[in-house]
Each structure stands twice: as structure tokens, then as C-alpha cells.
Amino acid sequence: MPPQPLSEEQIVAHLAGLPGWEREGQAITRTFKHAYHECVHLAMYVAAKAREVGHHPDIHITWQRIQFAITTHDAGNRLTAKDFELARHIDATVQAMCV
């Protein structure tokens, strides 16, 4: 059974607990600023976690920036709890890299 899309109220509540993440349509996004090679390393760590949990973000790397965009393709490109779980994993990975 595919994940169930969240209601608008649930999305707002989840976003409130994820500072720095923004809603863009039916996705959540966040951009981090790091040196280029750190962005590439971060993408690799997130890709490994994405493979582990079976949920993959779109990743866009530019000079000293990396942006993650997350939506649930299996739910018709709508937001589900899986998106917010992955966002928390990304935040934790960034935090661990910056220590």
C-alpha cells in the first residue's frame, strides 16, 4: 500500500518542527551552503540513507550550495510522513558533518 498523503494541517505541523525547510507546491525543500566538495560529500551521505530507507530526494548541487527537494512519488507526488522523516535525516547528517 503506498504512503498516504498528509492533510494541509499535518503538513503545516510537520514543517513547524523543521526549521529551514520550506514548502514548494507538493514538495519540501532546503538549501545548505557549504564548500563545493562538502556539498558533494553530503549528497553521497544522503544518497546512502535514501537507499537504506527507500525514499529518494531530488538533489541539486551548485557552487557552494546544495538543495534537497522531497516529495513522495509513490503517493502521486504528494507530501507524506516519509518526506518529513527524510528531511530530519538530512538535518541530522548536516549537523554531524558540521561538528
Helices and strands as residue ranges (DSSP letters): H 8-16, E 22-24, E 27-33, H 36-53, E 58-62, E 65-70, G 73-75, H 81-97
